[in-house]
Amino acid sequence: MQCFMVSRYRCRISSRERERVMNTERTKILKLIENNAKMTTKDIATVLGLDESLVINIISDMEQEQIICGYNTVINWDKTDSEKVTALIEVKVTPQRGEGFDRIAERIYNYEEVASLYLMSGGFDITVFIEGKTMKEVAMFVSRKLAPMENVLSTSTHFVLKKYKENGTKIEQRKKDERQVVTA
């Protein structure tokens, strides 16, 4: 048994129990920052009843372990002056011997136009989300870079017309009609 500071209170727990408690705290921290990446370590510590230095160390460890891979902001680009087009591209590929889909996925996700990439089950193998300034720019990426790649069998491009929700965040909520009904 060893003494371990779980919250404000010291307690004697086994190393196995310590690991379980730490995994629970890590999960709680991840859920908090997943919903609000701007949350400070001080606020996280307060909400969870932990010491701030412990929260800082846990977050740092998770960044080193690549559990936390980045901190992103959801932006409604339609409300800005920036022109932006998003496309979902379904890609059928031939997996490579000994490497499966990983090598081709890496070649695709290294393009700066690629926002997201997922290995899928079903009628196609990979889903790629592309961002560009115009539909033509996206189409040129597909025809000049993606489709000609070795092991790419086919592509199917779908343009996003409007985003309603992204990464758990509603993009634009409908305003409630506050007019009063008038009857004669």
C-alpha angles and dihedrals in degrees: 000000000000135000113252132177104230097163129335089317129076117224139171112245138158121256089249091054090045090055091049091049092048092050089051091050091047090053092049091050091048092052091050096050092040088063096039118016089181092065110120123232087243091056092046090051091049094049093048097038092239134133111266092230089057090052091049091051094047092050091046091051091050090050090051091048089049092239086123104046101173147327115252135186123215109228129188097221091184088073093056134071091247118109111222133167124194123199133185111214122195110208128193113201140173109243115233121242111262094002104056112193098333099091095048091043090053092050090052099044092051091071110099091225091064112095098175138000130193135183106229141194120225133042097350135030110223134030115205125190111206128190124201142151096251140012088249091056091053092046090051091051090053095045098041105032113016107035096046093054117120110257093023107122100178145341134209118195125207121183119218108235098185136356117222100171133008129184090348094309122115108232099205125002120210113251114237113246102245096182115122119237112245119201127185 
